[in-house]
């Protein structure tokens, strides 16, 4: 399951607090001093004012809108520098804003359709970030546009208007592409689908213009749609495999940003498929290889091209003795989200390794096999249920002596230790604390021995807002089945294992759940003792709640038990996976350790403020 909204707010709050200071301090612009309504800087309108700086104080401006004019006020800035908010007031009434715009992305916009009488306005630009980081600031420009006679966001609507409700739907002539459409208000269309035909409706637009949603209804039944496509990205698509008896349909294009007076140009392509629509009709030459019992055999290492990720694809390959193996999948996530898994033949309940990010491309690997080993490669289309398809290539490479991965640019001195076969030996450092560790790449593995008749507790200390680290411990003889796992949704994790009647080699895995987008510095403390793990629980309030079941409560996955039932996560990786591409390019910046308790309290305050703000 996905991380909770509360935890995402915590993450956003901590990331804000951890933001590095800008290279230079904020310098007052030429409009200062304008920190109060009474000292507002007069602005000539219409026009653009450049070279403004949003420092820790408020900026106020004043101008007059002539009678019978509409208004658009645009604030342009980079939210990563500082989050600026925009409000306008009628002069003399600054207790209540006439309009406000307070998103958490770049730029703000205010629209007023018509001022019937001449109106003097006050504009306030507020640096929201400065409330928690007084050094944060952003350069900005402000543009005032006037519309004599009033502003009509749909003034340039398309030739199918007026088709704003189902009773006035514009009739489509059949299959084809309909261009030069404008998503301003609701657009409805009527379509007749002949018997024994499949249907695909593609809506093409830029979500940055406005967020358009797509729905299909049966005529006369508009209370409930039969299909919908409602992402928050570019384009939408609806598929019906076959209307056996034909259908009279209504297609609705809804502008989710209509209340903000945004509009998106779009085109709509209607495709009909006599006999029904088969999304895998153009599948590749390796079919049928849709399950582990019918894998396509690969001759060895090399590049396999012209593959199609439609249904599941399975392949088999024999890895030579004393070799590691990498499998690289190259595709566009915009086409479809493909996941990659490696299994040993006959053991498809548990993946040896997996790569299941939400980004382009994936890499999975096995560090080393001691004897010639038959592997199964599984490519899974996570968007198969919505009939999306991604062309891809797959490259299999063998690595004599083994493969340990690559270190990130900011990685620690224990690298490269990205899999169990390359675990860093901590024998000389435990029991004790190991500092200076960096959770930058997908996994860090460590090895040491537990003395006879001892239990072992492993604690990692880190800041969850930097990245979500998970912790597992294994008997070295069984590196695919954890003795204990901890995968909470707060700072720090802890695991414990006991029952060692003799000195026993163990492995510890630290998994970066948010790889490759985030990184976290951490320390690891290993403690031996004669008490069993059933004694008093660890006192670290940040420790995850999972026990030897291996269940990752923070990510919705099950450690080392990949059955293909993945649930997405807020961290950018599918739950239960071992992350995304292991190409060594973390693109991450290490953050210093902080006082965890203090930051947690401050983060809670910021998270609550963010939540209040989202309700405005």
N, C-alpha and C positions, 0 to 999 in steps of 0.2 A: 504494500500500500504506500501511498505517497506520504512524505513527511507532512506533519500537520501545519496548518496556517500559522499557528502560534510559533512553531519552530522556525518557519520561514521568516516570520517577522523578527525573531531573535537573530537569525542569521543576517538579515538585512541591517538590523540595528548595530550588531557587532562589526559588520563590514564597514559601516559608516564610521564607527569610532576608530577602526584600525586604519582608516584612509590616511595615506602619507600626506604630509604638508606640501603645499605647492612650493615651487622653487622661489617664488617671490611673494612679498606681502602685498596686501590690497592697498592700492593708491586711490585716494578720492578723485572722482572725475570733476569736470568743469561745472556740473550742476549743483555741487555742494556749496553751502550747507542746505540740504533739503530733507532733513530727517523727520520733519513734522508737517502736518497739514498746513500749518500757518506759515511755513517756509517753503512751500511747494514751488518747484521750478516751473516757470511758464514755458509752454511748448507751442510752437507754431504748427498748425495742422491744415491739411494732411501732410505727411512726410515721415522720414525716418531719422532717428537720432542714434548715432553710433558712438563707440568708444565710452560706453558707460560701464561702471563697475559696481557689482552687488557685493558690498562689504558687509560687516556685521550689523550696521544700522539699516533702517528702512530708507527707501528713496521715494519721495513724493513729487508728483508733477501735476500741473493744472493746464486745462485748455477748454475751449468752448466749442460745442457742436452746434452748427446752425440749425434752425428749424427745418423740419421735414427731411432729415438725413438719417441714414443708417450708419453704423460704426463697426469696424473690425479693428481690434487692438492686438498686435502680435508682439510677443516678447521672445527674442531669439538668443539662446545660450546653450551651454553644454552642461547637462545635469550632473555629470561625473565630477565637474569642478565644484559646483554647489547647486542645491535645489532651490530655485527661485520661484516664488509664487506671485500671482498678479491679481489685483482687485481694483475695481473702480467704484467711486462713490459720487453722489450728487453733492456739490459744495454745500457745506453747512449741515450735512447729515452723515458724518463719518462713523457713527455708531453701528450702522448696518450697511454692508456692501450691496451695491446694485447688482454686480456680477463678480464672480471669483473664478479663477482657474488655478488649480493646485494639484497637478499630476506629479508623478515621480519619474518623468522622462524629460528629454530635451524639450525646451520651448513651451510656451503657454499662449493661449488665444482666448479672447473675449469677443463675443458678437452681440450687438444690440440691433434688432431689426429696424426700429424707427424711433427717433426722437421727434415728436410732433412739434414741440416748442423748443426754442433755443435753450440749451442746457449747459451750465458750467459743470465740468467734471473734475474730480481729483483721482489720480492714479497712484496706487501704492505698490511698490516692488519690494517684496520681503525676502530676505535670505533665510530660508527655513533651516538650512544646515547649520547656520551660525549658532542656533540655540544649543547645539551639542558640540560644535567644533568652531569656536570663535575665529580661528585662522582661515576657515574655508571661505572662498569667494569665487565669483564667476564674472567674467566680462559678458556684457550683453548689449543688444540694440533693441530699440522699440520703434515699431512702425504703426502709425495711425492712418487708417484708410476711411474716407467718408463716401457714402453712397446717396447722392441726391435722389429724393423720392422714396428712399428706404432700401434695405438690403434684402434681396430674395435669393436664398441659396440655391433654389431650383430654377432660376431664370433661364438657364441654358439647358433645360432638360431635353430628353431625346424625343424622336418622332413617334414613339409608341404611347406617349402621354395623350390623355390622362388614363393611366392604368393603375391607380393607386390602391385599389381593393379588388377582391375576387369577383365582384359583380361587374367590373369594367375591365376584365382581363383582356389584353391584346392577343388576338389570334395569331399563332405561328403557323406558317405554311407547311411545316414538316421538318425533316432533317436539314441541317445547315448551320452556318455560323452567322450570328446576328451581332453586328459591330455597332460602334458609336452609341452605346447605351450609357446612361448615367444613373448611378445609384445615389439618389438624393433622398426621395421619399420611398415608400414601398412600391415595387413594380410587380405586377401580376401578368402572367401569360397563360393562354389556353393551348393545349396540344392534344392531338388525336394520335394514339399509338395503334397501328394495325395489329391484328391478331398474330400470335406467334412471333413477336418481335422483342428483342432486348432493347434497353434504353440506357444511354449515358449522357448526362448533362454536365458540361464543364463550364464553370464560371471563372473568367480570367480577369484579375484586377490586382492592384497594389494595396495591401493592407495599410500601408502608411498613409494613403489617401483617406480611406475609411474602411471599417470592418464590415464586409458584406456577408450575410448568411444566405443559404440556399435551402429551399424546402419544396417538396412535391406532395400534392394532395390529390385525392380522387375528386372529380367534379361533384359538387353537392355534398361534400363531407369535409368542409374546411375547418371543422373543430379540431381535427387531429390529422397531422401530416403522416404520410406513409414513409417518407425518407427525409433526412436532413443532413446537412453538412455545415458545421458551425465552428470551424477552427478560428484561431486568432492569428493566422498567417495569410500569405497571399493565396488566392484561388480557392475554389471549392469544387467538389465533384460528387455527383450522385449516380449510382448504378442500380438498375433492376435487370436481373438476368433474363427474364422472359415474362411478358404479358401474354399468357396463352390465349386469352379471349379478347385481347385488345383492351384499350382503356381510354377514357376521356380524363385528361389530367389538367391540373392547375399547377403552374410553377411560380413560386414566390421568391423574389430577391428582396431581402430586408436589410436596410442600412442601420446597423447597430449604433452608429454615431450621428444619427439624424438630429438628436437633441443638442448636439454640439455644432450643428450646421456644417458638418463635414460632408463631402460628396466624393464618390469614386467613379471615374469612367470605367466601363467594363465591356467585355464581349461575352456572349453566351453561345456555346456550340452544342447543338442537339444531334446526337448520333443514334440511328436506329439500326438494329442488327437482325435481319430476317433469320428465323430459326433459333434465335437466342444469342446472348452475348457470352462468350467464353474468354475471360481475362487472360487465360494461359494459352490461347490459340497460337501465339508466336513464341512458345517456349523453346528452349535450346535443344541441341542434339544429344545431350546427356540424359534426357528423359527416356523412360520413366525412372526417376530416382527419388521418389517422394517420401521414403521412410528408410529406417536403418536396415531393413531386410533386403532392400534393392539398391544399394549404393552403386554409383558409377565408379569403376575402378580407374585410378590414375596410375600411369606407368612409373611415376617417381617425381622428383623435384622438377619445377618448371612453372611457366605461366599458362594459365587456362583462360582463354578469352571467349567473348560472345556468349556469356552466360546470362540467364534471365531469372531474376528473383521474383517468382510469381507464387508458386506453392513452396513447400519445403524441398530443398535439394540436399541429398546425401552423397558423399564421395568416400572412397577408401584409398589408403595409401600405406605402403610399407616403409617404415623408418628404419634405416640400417642401425646395427648395434653401435653403441657408443656415439650416438648423434643426438643433437637437439633438433627440433623442427619448428619453423614459424610458418603460419598461414596468414597471408595478407589479403584482405578483401577490399576492393576499390569500387566505390559506387557513390551516388549522390543521395543523401538522406531526404532531399526534397522529392525525389522520385518515390522512394519507399524506405522504411527503416529496416535494414537487414541486420540480423544478429549472427554471431559466429560461435560455434561450440566444437570442442575436440573431445572424443571419447576413445577408450580402448574397445576394440571389438569384443562383443559379449558383455559389456558393462555400460550400457547406455542410460542407466539410472543416474549415474554420477559423471559430470563432465570433468575431464582432467584440467581443462581451462576453457574460459569463455570470454567473449568481448561483446558487450551489449550496450554501447553508448547510444546517445541520440544524435550523433554527429556523422558526417561523411566518414566512410572507411572504418574497418575494424582489423585488429591483429590479435590472434591467439597463438599460444606456443606451448610446447612441452620442453622443459629444460634439457633432459637427457634420458635416453633409454639405454639400458645396459645390454639388451639383446634385441635382435630384429623384432619389431613390434608393428602389428597391423592396427592402424588408427582409422577412426571414422571422423569425417568432417561434416558438420551439419550447418547449412545456411538457412536461417529462418526469416521469412518475411513477416514482420510484426504487423504490417498493414494489409495482410491478405484478406481480412474480413471486410475491408473497404475497397477491395479490388484494385489496389495500387500495385504497380510493378516497377522494379528497378533493374536495369541492365547492370552487369558487374563483371569484373575480372577477378581471378583468384591466383595468387602466386604461392607455391609451396617451395620452401627452401630448407635444406638439411645443413646442420652445423656440426662438423666433426668435433668431438670432444665435449659438446654441449653448448647450450645457449643460455646466457644469463640476462639478456636484455641490455639496455643502455641506461646510463645514469642521466638524470636531469641536470640542467646547467647549475642549479643551486643545490644539488644533492649532497649527502653527507659522506664521510670517509669510509663507511661500511659498504658502499656500493662496489660492484654491482651485485645485488642480492634480491633480484626480482622474482625468484621462484625457489621452490623447496630445494632443488638440486644445487643452488648457489647460495644457500643460507650463510650468513656471516657468523663466524664462530665467536661466541661470547664466553668461552670457558674461562678465560683469564679475568673476566670482569664481573662474574656473578659468584655469589650473591652481591648485589650492589646496584647502583644507579648508573645508567648509560645516558649521557647527555649529548646534545648537538645533533639529534636525529631529525631527518626531514622526510615527511610523508608527501613526496612530490610525485613519484611515479605510481604505478598501479598497486604494487605490493612490495613490502619489505619483509624478508624472512631472516630469522636468527636461529642459531643452534647452540645448545649447551646440554650438559648432563645433570640430572637430578640425583642426589645421593640416595643410597638405599634407605628405605623406611622413612623417607621425607615426603612432605607435600611441597608444592611450589605455587607461589602467587606471583603473577605478573601484572604490574600496573603501568599504564601509559598515561602521561599527563600532557594535555594539549588544550587548545582553545577551539571549541566546536565551530565557532563562527568562521575560523580560518578554513577549516575543512572537516568533514565528518570522517573520523578514523574509526575503524572497527578492529577488534582484537580476537585472535583465536590461538589455542595451543593444541598441539598434536603429539602423539607418540611418533617418533621419527620413523618407525616401521609402518605406520598407517597415516601417511600425510594427506589422505583424502577424507578422513573422518575425525573431526575435532573432538578433543576431550572436554573442552569448554569454550564458549564463545561469548563475547560481550559486544553488543551493537546498539548502544543507547542513542539518545538524541540530545545529549548535553556534553559538557566537557568531561574528558577522561573516560577510561575503560579499565576493567579489571577482570582477570580470569584466575581460576584456581584448579589444580589437579592433584590427586593423591592416589594412594594404593600402589606405590612403587616399592615392591619388595626387594628390588635390587637396583643398583645404579642404572639409570635409564636415559638414553638420549631422547630429547624432545625438540620440537620445532615450534617457533612462535611466528605467527603471521600478523602483520599490521597492514590492513587494507584501507586504501584511500577511496572511500565511497564516492567522492566528488571528482575523481580523476576523469578527464585531464584538466578540468576547469579551475580547480582550487588546490591549495597545498597547505600543510600545517607543520610547524615545528613541534617536536615532542621529545620527552624523556621517557625512558623505560626503567622501571625498578623491579628487580627479581629478588624474591625472598624465599628462603627455604625454612621449613619448620616441621615439627613433629605432630602438630595438630592436624586433624583432617579438615577438609574443606567444608564440612558440615558444621563447624564451629561458628562463632560470632561473625556476622557479615563484615566486609570491609567498611571502614568509616567514611570513605570518600563518597560524598553525596552525589558526585557527578558520574559514578560508575554505572554502566548499563545494567539492566535487570535480567538479561538472558543468562541461562544456565547451560548445562551440558547438552541441551537439546540442539544447540547450534542455530537457533532461530533468530534472525536479524530483525528485531522489533523496530529498528529505526529505518529499515529499507524495504521491508516486506519480502525479503528473499530468504532462502534457506541455505546456509553455508555448505558448500561442496555437495549439494544435492539438486542438480539442475535438471528439472523435469520438463522445462519448456513452458511452465506457467508463470511467466514473468509479469510483474506489476511495476508500472513506471515509478519514478522517484523524482523528488524535487532537486536531486543532486545532479541530474543529467545522465545517470546510468540506470539501466533497468534493475529492478530489485532482484536480489539473489545472484547477481553477476559479479565478476571480478573486474569490472570496469571496461574501458574502451580501448582505443589504440595504444599499443606499447611501442611508440616510435621514438621514445626518448625525448620528444619535444614537448615537455610539460607546459611551457609557456607560463610558468608560475613564478611568483615572487615570494620568497620566504618572509614571514613576519616574526618579530621577536616575541618571546613569551611575556605574558602579562599576569597580573594578580587576578586569578580566575574569579574569586568570590566578588571582588569589587566590580569587575566588568559585567558579571552576571546581573548584579543589581542595576547598574547603569543601563545595560542592554534591555532589561525589562522595562525600565522607564521609557527608553526610546521606542521600544516596540509598541507600548501602549499609546504613545504620542502618534506613532505612525498609523495605528489602528483608528484613533480618533480622527486623524487627518483624512483617512480614506473614506470616512463617513460624511465628509463635508459636501 
